[in-house]
């Protein structure tokens, strides 16, 4: 840009200035005009007639597209990972809640401080258990929470099994519930157990799955109880699963 300053005496202190453009064939001029219409300063602006070529634009667009695709790919991967982990966490909480109730009440099976309630394990099956206990210490097992059955059923009608306690849902999406009963020597008793008085401990195995499928994942695992007996064959689906086991010594049995 070239600049040519006009004489100072052509600018008044109170003059109002304005800018005018004069466009030539090869250059553009800008002039500062005072209030009397006199040119105070004139600028010469050289204009470039060159821009971006089509090749340059295509290269820039291609690079931008690659960067955007990479950014989206990273975002999508993290989003899928977060959703999967969220489902797994919910499933594990489900399992812990189920185990908490079952451990507490099955371990207390047979609690009978008055020795007149005939409390104990009433039914010992492979997929369900019924226990009684006299927690009110009134000589019977007819009060609330003194006669308890755990089993699987589709209680909410959504097409999958849920863990129930006396017909009430306590844990959703439970694919397998298995009980193994051991006598005083640790020998596994055949189910359904005929001699209930021989039971001293109970092994529990739960298999839970996520509430939603995980696209791109295939679960080919089979699940077994603590004795190595398969309780859930490979489903070959896209649900993630977890197995939880526990062995409970029924401290009120065998007296």
C-alpha positions, 0 to 999 in steps of 0.5 A: 500500500502506497501512501501520499500525504497532502499538505497540512494546511488543507486540514482544519482542526474542526474539519470532518473527514471522510474516505472515498474510493477511486478504482483504477484499472490496476489499483484501488485508491482511497482518499481522506476528504476534509469538510471542504471537499479537499483531499487530505491523504491518498492511499494506493492499494494494490489488489491481487487477482490471485485466489485458491486453485481448484486443486488446493480447495479439494486438498483442503476439503479432503484433509478437513474430511479426514480430520472430522472422520477421525474425530467422530470415530474416536467419539463414537468408540468412547460413547459405545464403551461408556454405554457398555460399562454403564450396563455392566455396572447396573448388572453388577449392582443387580447381582449384589442386591440379590446376593445380599438378601439371599445370603442374609436369610438363607444363612438364618434358615432354622433360627428357632430360639424357642425350639417349637417353631420347626424352622429350617429348610422346607424345600431344597430344589436345584432352582428354588429354595424355601426356608423358614425362621422365627425372627419374632421368637414367638414359637411359630413361622407365620409372621412376615419375613419368616417363610421365604421362597427364592425362585426365578420367574418373569414377574414383570412380563418383559420376556426374561427371568427375574429373581423373586422373593415370595413372588416379589421382584428383587433383581431383574435380568437373571438368566440362571439361579442354581442351588447346591446343597452340602451335608456335614462332610461337604458332599453334594446332595442330590436335588430335590433333597429328600433328607432336608435335615442333612443340609449344612450349607448351601452354594448359590450361583447367579448369572445375570445379564445386561438390560440391553444388547451390545452391538458388535459383541457376541457372548459365547461363554457357558456358565457353571456352578461351583461343582462345575455343572453347566447351568447356562449353555452358551447363548451366542447373543450380544448380552454381556453376563456376569456370574456370582457365587457364594457358599453359606453355612446355615449355622442354625441347622444340625442341632 
